[in-house]
Amino acid sequence: MSSPTITTTDDLAARAAAALDACGVDAALRTTPGGGHAVRTPITGGAIATVDATRLPAPGPAVTHAAEVFATWRATPAPVRGRLVKRLGELLNTHRADLGALVTLEAGKIPSESDGEVQEMIDVCDLAVGLSRQLHGRTMASERPGHRLSETWQPLGPVAVITAFNFPVAVWAWNTALALVCGDPVVWKPSERTPLTALASCALLARAADDVGAPAGLVQVVLGGAETGRALVDDVRIPLVSATGSTAMGRLVAPRVAARFGRTILELGGNNAAVVTPSADLDLAVEAATFAAAGTAGQRCTTLRRLIVHEDVADAVVDGIAARFAQLPIGDPFAQGTLVGPLIDGTSEERVHDAIARSLADGGTLVSGGTRRLQDAAPDAHYLEPALVTMPAQTAVVREETFGPLLTVLRYRDLDEAIALHNDVPQGLSSGIFTRDQAEAERFLSAEGADCGIVNVNAGTSGAEIGGAFGGEKETGGGRECGSDAWKGYMRRMTSTVNYSGRVALAQDVEFGG
Ligand code: UN1
């Protein structure tokens, strides 16, 4: 199914302008088309706005300002810092429709997912506000009489946040809500494809700062490509770089930041798998896998790329998913009922075609999908049927992230084999097992089970809540964002010994005369 008509680029541009106005984005930042940075919507492939990047700060001056504002912000009590994030959450709530529309316009997500992304921002603001009164240190027993040993958490400094097009605002909010309550200003380099959502978020934050009397410029947007990213990555005044994107990008960022002893939080490629055991509720597994593989047109780092299915239920699962894929309405995300929107660009589409071709060359079978849609209605856009491929073995192409709607099914005989297949990829973000056998679930969750940062039971690989720490192992980069104790990544740990005994006592009973 696909919706045959696509909203015109002019109408989409008008929607973008209205949403930007509502969020308070300075009209001067949006120059007339022809000059500046053109923003294209994946819905039609047409240009919907132009950003005058010369009005945004260059990385160097942005970091200088961030360093200045850090001096004030770190001295502001954390619960007072929390008031800013509370206000930001309120404004996000008021402007959820505007921001959601911009996410759909720039990233091509269906409105329900765009709204979900804005909800994710609001949720992490709530979490951060609570944290602003709970940045707990601890007190340890000192081995010396009359001494107190404790640990406190201090603001770290300006944080560079580099985000990808697919979650253009939620991932920024994960980092920014925590950074702000932790006392750190943010310099944000959004994807060049999604500057409008960034400008809108930044305008709302500026308004929130104004409303609560927080300093201006706690968050600044810098726009640009690799060179802009490099300037942030190499700037010694930035103790933490939090970057989301491809593993290739992470390979450039990590050593450069490490060379200057900076810290990174990296959220890089995924190649996520779920195991379906013979005891699984197959309807549930098929439904969950359908969303995880085809939702966001397969463009999540948590997208389900591999389904490892027991041979006794493999045919039923493949048939079930093929049937569900065939029912998914593909088209203009703004059209009522659409579930699969466009890919971000032609390169993404090519990557999927290439992965399918290589899978077939390796002995795989294309069960369904993989065909381009809506070519007449939107020749410059890239709508693709989610593809389902079965493979006899986990060859090199299956071990790569596709970042598109391509689900590969592999068969297994026993759980050890399934877990070995599951873990035999370079990435380690998200995983799942569908089973009604508790022993199987526990095995999957054990030290000998899935090797990912996120491991689910009877739930798909995508769609994590913000309350847990989000991130993955191996080539996914090892970073953790969002919930749990991820906030510690944005702070400096201070261990303190206080001697109130009135005499010198050395640790480990060391004697030094006197
Ligand atoms: C991403 O694709 O970079 O768990 C983040 C999920 C979302 C976040 C995805 N909450 O799918």
Residues whose N, C-alpha, C, O or C-beta is under 5 A from the ligand:
A	BS01	UN1	F167 Q299 R300 C301 T302 S462 G463 A464
